[in-house]
Amino acid sequence: MQCFPNCMLSAYPLLVDGALEMYFLIIFSLADSTFTTLFFHSRILPGRSVLVFILCWTCGMPTSAENLLGVSPRFHPVRMHASPYNDVQNPGGRKQNILTAMVMITCEEGDPDISKSIADQLDTLIRRGKIIKNEMAVFEAVGQRRKALQKLYDVLITVPPTFCGAEQSFSSAFGLFVTKLRSSLKDETIDMLWAMSVFNLIRCFHSAALIFRSSSGMNFSTAAEAAFDITVNIEMKRGNSIFELLNLLFKPFKTHKLDSAPAQQVTVTRDEAMKYLREMLLVRRMETTASNMYKEKQIRGFCHLYSGQEAVAVGMKAAMNEGDSIITAYRCHGWSLLSGITLKQVFAELAGRVTGAVHGKGGSMHMYNAKSHFYGGCAIVGAQIPLGTGISFAYKYRDEKKVSFCLYGDGASNQGQLYESLNMAKLWRLPCVFVCENNGYGMGTSVERSSASTEYYTRGDYVPGLWVNAMDVLAVRQATKWVAEYCREGNGPVVLEMATYRYFGHSMSDPGTSYRTREEIQKVRKLRDPITGFREKMLSANLATEEELKDLEKQVRKEVEKALEEALKDVDPPLELLYTDVYKDTPNLVLRGTSADVVTVLPKTLTSDVLKI
């Protein structure tokens, strides 16, 4: 960021790779100013081309791309597209001059043919309407207050993806920008409109960078790691003041009775990013396959799917230490897969096959793997909460530096056993993280209709809490690591609210559209999907190429198809196993059945013989 008298210039990298760099510039001025070429002098190197998306916002100054860039012997614009919007009236009476420009710049010592080729491709994309399409629509609508407000509510309910490599926090820089903007605009509603309009432009520029990168035909090398500012998806609600909105706008976390919060700057390596994406794709594909299995009557009974919530399990698992435990509710397929149970075992269990995770006896809701400290799903709403608290008590009693993660949904958040467990955990300072997976609906009831307070991270009252944007796998990882260390240091329990969303109904018997609209589901898929969002981050950070990610998706699809095929070949468990595995050591008991016959229960030691495995 460069600061001049009454002026601010902020530059954010979109893509930096080899001979090409892309930047997004915000220039804001409260008075007539002449802008220098300082930024370009410091950035452009011999042999490089720079693509710059510019938003210039001034008061009382006729602006053009030419006098904005100035004259420099070191570089020249190869191609320029500028869209001036002058004399826009604001409530304070000032006239705003707005310029958007997309400029292709090359150093004089660079290769003009390469720059011309890039510029030609940009021209083609612009003519086809693929770049910066209608990017100024919100600015044109600012004069029509009600229409503009409605448009922003419909379109700008989320912030755009963040950019890697920024020299300082995007949120703090843009916060300063909005603060300066407030000094010239007095109406709070229009103030927010202008601020969010800039967000819309940033979203367009980011999309343009991705489109250009994928369509340019240039060979980009992948990066070893990338740094991100985590941003949060929020919905603008009626009644919020501008200060409340701006306070939430850039925060992936909200705290309750905590003196600090997880850092918003995270670093992820290429290998880590590929692993997280692969795991989320596996869970998504597995759940889609399970949906088809249910429709084909290969799954009987209940079936609760995890689609949409993948970032919670993947992000948490990435941050947990070996020995930390998980216990969750009935929506447990994703956790099962990430806790050492194979795809084949998941499908076999869903289909009731003997080679399933629990020999075909548990089905959708009762998978577990004690070896990896995954103590399973639980069909009784909220019943796993005191069990998870008990696990943390065992860790405390044995003086083990382990943490128990106890998951429950927003539908279970009003259960009395939750508050009893919170009380005991706080009283004994147990290393327990109470994780509320808030997907917005408990069966068919929205959180607003079921809970007097929907801020579940504050429900512990005297227990500290943390709210997380759980549609971002990196935010989940960051938050989980932070609260785990908090517990490990002996500070006691924490309530961790994961703000997420489920795409399917409560179970497969629920279409999921009687209490919410299809449009709502599609809007979340389009704007907040954890897989799509992370995929875009990886591409923008140059952690992978489009071709690599497409290959990964193909591999995942084949892996799931193969696992399903193998699972369905297995047999059902024999009736002799009906009463085994009820107790750890099944005794030789005599039970009375429905007939006069006496049934002798087989001891558990015979299970392996019966299974022939």
MOSUL-V124792 format. One record per pair of residues at least 4 apart in sequence whose C-alpha atoms are under 6 Angstrom apart, sorted by the first residue. I is the first residue (numbers start at 0). GAP is how many residues later the second one is. If there is no record, write none. Layout:
BEGIN
i=I gap=GAP
i=I gap=GAP
END
This chain:
BEGIN
i=0 gap=8
i=0 gap=9
i=1 gap=7
i=2 gap=5
i=5 gap=23
i=5 gap=24
i=6 gap=21
i=6 gap=22
i=7 gap=19
i=7 gap=20
i=8 gap=17
i=8 gap=18
i=9 gap=15
i=9 gap=16
i=10 gap=13
i=10 gap=14
i=11 gap=11
i=11 gap=12
i=11 gap=154
i=12 gap=10
i=13 gap=8
i=13 gap=9
i=13 gap=149
i=14 gap=6
i=14 gap=7
i=15 gap=5
i=18 gap=29
i=19 gap=28
i=19 gap=29
i=19 gap=30
i=20 gap=29
i=21 gap=28
i=21 gap=29
i=21 gap=30
i=22 gap=29
i=23 gap=28
i=23 gap=29
i=23 gap=30
i=24 gap=29
i=25 gap=29
i=26 gap=29
i=26 gap=30
i=27 gap=29
i=27 gap=30
i=28 gap=29
i=29 gap=29
i=30 gap=28
i=31 gap=29
i=34 gap=33
i=39 gap=4
i=45 gap=61
i=45 gap=63
i=45 gap=64
i=46 gap=63
i=47 gap=62
i=48 gap=56
i=48 gap=57
i=49 gap=54
i=49 gap=55
i=50 gap=52
i=50 gap=53
i=51 gap=50
i=51 gap=51
i=52 gap=48
i=52 gap=49
i=53 gap=46
i=53 gap=47
i=54 gap=44
i=54 gap=45
i=55 gap=42
i=55 gap=43
i=56 gap=41
i=57 gap=38
i=57 gap=39
i=58 gap=37
i=73 gap=33
i=73 gap=34
i=74 gap=31
i=74 gap=32
i=74 gap=33
i=75 gap=29
i=76 gap=27
i=76 gap=28
i=77 gap=26
i=77 gap=27
i=78 gap=24
i=78 gap=25
i=79 gap=22
i=79 gap=23
i=80 gap=20
i=80 gap=21
i=81 gap=18
i=81 gap=19
i=82 gap=16
i=82 gap=17
i=83 gap=14
i=83 gap=15
i=84 gap=13
i=85 gap=11
i=85 gap=12
i=86 gap=8
i=86 gap=9
i=86 gap=10
i=87 gap=7
i=87 gap=8
i=88 gap=6
i=89 gap=4
i=91 gap=93
i=91 gap=94
i=111 gap=4
i=124 gap=5
i=125 gap=4
i=125 gap=5
i=128 gap=4
i=130 gap=77
i=131 gap=72
i=134 gap=66
i=137 gap=59
i=140 gap=7
i=141 gap=6
i=143 gap=4
i=151 gap=4
i=156 gap=78
i=157 gap=75
i=157 gap=76
i=158 gap=74
i=159 gap=43
i=163 gap=63
i=163 gap=64
i=163 gap=377
i=170 gap=4
i=170 gap=79
i=186 gap=4
i=191 gap=4
i=192 gap=4
i=207 gap=4
i=208 gap=4
i=211 gap=4
i=221 gap=320
i=221 gap=321
i=221 gap=322
i=222 gap=319
i=222 gap=320
i=223 gap=45
i=223 gap=46
i=224 gap=43
i=224 gap=44
i=224 gap=45
i=225 gap=41
i=225 gap=42
i=226 gap=39
i=226 gap=40
i=227 gap=37
i=227 gap=38
i=228 gap=35
i=228 gap=36
i=229 gap=34
i=230 gap=19
i=230 gap=20
i=230 gap=21
i=231 gap=18
i=231 gap=19
i=231 gap=20
i=231 gap=237
i=242 gap=4
i=244 gap=4
i=251 gap=216
i=251 gap=217
i=252 gap=214
i=252 gap=215
i=253 gap=212
i=253 gap=213
i=254 gap=210
i=254 gap=211
i=255 gap=202
i=255 gap=208
i=255 gap=209
i=256 gap=207
i=257 gap=206
i=261 gap=217
i=261 gap=220
i=269 gap=273
i=279 gap=30
i=280 gap=4
i=281 gap=4
i=281 gap=274
i=282 gap=51
i=283 gap=23
i=286 gap=18
i=292 gap=5
i=292 gap=6
i=293 gap=4
i=293 gap=5
i=297 gap=53
i=298 gap=51
i=298 gap=52
i=302 gap=61
i=302 gap=204
i=302 gap=205
i=303 gap=27
i=303 gap=203
i=306 gap=195
i=306 gap=196
i=307 gap=193
i=307 gap=194
i=307 gap=195
i=308 gap=191
i=310 gap=4
i=310 gap=160
i=310 gap=162
i=311 gap=4
i=311 gap=158
i=312 gap=4
i=314 gap=158
i=314 gap=161
i=314 gap=162
i=315 gap=161
i=315 gap=164
i=318 gap=158
i=318 gap=161
i=318 gap=162
i=323 gap=78
i=323 gap=79
i=323 gap=80
i=324 gap=48
i=324 gap=49
i=324 gap=79
i=324 gap=80
i=325 gap=48
i=325 gap=79
i=326 gap=48
i=326 gap=49
i=326 gap=79
i=327 gap=49
i=327 gap=79
i=328 gap=48
i=328 gap=49
i=328 gap=79
i=329 gap=35
i=329 gap=47
i=329 gap=48
i=329 gap=49
i=331 gap=45
i=334 gap=4
i=335 gap=5
i=336 gap=4
i=336 gap=5
i=342 gap=220
i=343 gap=4
i=343 gap=219
i=343 gap=223
i=344 gap=4
i=344 gap=11
i=344 gap=12
i=347 gap=5
i=347 gap=8
i=347 gap=219
i=348 gap=4
i=348 gap=7
i=348 gap=8
i=348 gap=11
i=348 gap=14
i=349 gap=13
i=349 gap=14
i=351 gap=8
i=352 gap=7
i=352 gap=217
i=352 gap=218
i=352 gap=219
i=353 gap=5
i=353 gap=6
i=353 gap=217
i=353 gap=218
i=353 gap=219
i=354 gap=4
i=355 gap=4
i=361 gap=4
i=364 gap=12
i=364 gap=14
i=365 gap=11
i=366 gap=9
i=367 gap=6
i=367 gap=7
i=367 gap=8
i=368 gap=5
i=369 gap=4
i=369 gap=5
i=380 gap=31
i=381 gap=30
i=385 gap=35
i=387 gap=18
i=391 gap=12
i=391 gap=38
i=391 gap=39
i=391 gap=40
i=392 gap=4
i=392 gap=37
i=394 gap=4
i=394 gap=5
i=400 gap=87
i=402 gap=28
i=402 gap=29
i=403 gap=28
i=404 gap=28
i=405 gap=28
i=405 gap=29
i=406 gap=28
i=406 gap=29
i=407 gap=28
i=408 gap=27
i=408 gap=28
i=408 gap=29
i=409 gap=28
i=410 gap=31
i=420 gap=4
i=422 gap=4
i=424 gap=4
i=424 gap=5
i=425 gap=66
i=428 gap=63
i=429 gap=62
i=429 gap=63
i=430 gap=56
i=430 gap=61
i=430 gap=62
i=431 gap=61
i=432 gap=60
i=432 gap=61
i=432 gap=62
i=433 gap=61
i=433 gap=62
i=434 gap=61
i=434 gap=62
i=435 gap=61
i=435 gap=62
i=436 gap=61
i=437 gap=60
i=437 gap=61
i=437 gap=62
i=438 gap=61
i=438 gap=62
i=438 gap=63
i=439 gap=6
i=439 gap=7
i=440 gap=4
i=440 gap=5
i=440 gap=6
i=442 gap=63
i=443 gap=71
i=446 gap=4
i=456 gap=8
i=456 gap=9
i=456 gap=10
i=456 gap=38
i=456 gap=39
i=456 gap=40
i=457 gap=7
i=463 gap=30
i=464 gap=29
i=464 gap=30
i=464 gap=31
i=465 gap=30
i=466 gap=30
i=467 gap=30
i=468 gap=30
i=469 gap=6
i=469 gap=28
i=469 gap=29
i=469 gap=30
i=470 gap=29
i=470 gap=59
i=471 gap=58
i=475 gap=4
i=479 gap=4
i=486 gap=4
i=486 gap=5
i=504 gap=5
i=504 gap=6
i=504 gap=7
i=505 gap=4
i=512 gap=4
i=518 gap=4
i=522 gap=4
i=523 gap=4
i=524 gap=4
i=528 gap=4
i=530 gap=4
i=536 gap=4
i=537 gap=5
i=538 gap=5
i=579 gap=24
i=585 gap=17
i=585 gap=18
i=586 gap=16
i=587 gap=13
i=588 gap=12
i=589 gap=10
i=590 gap=8
i=591 gap=6
i=607 gap=5
END
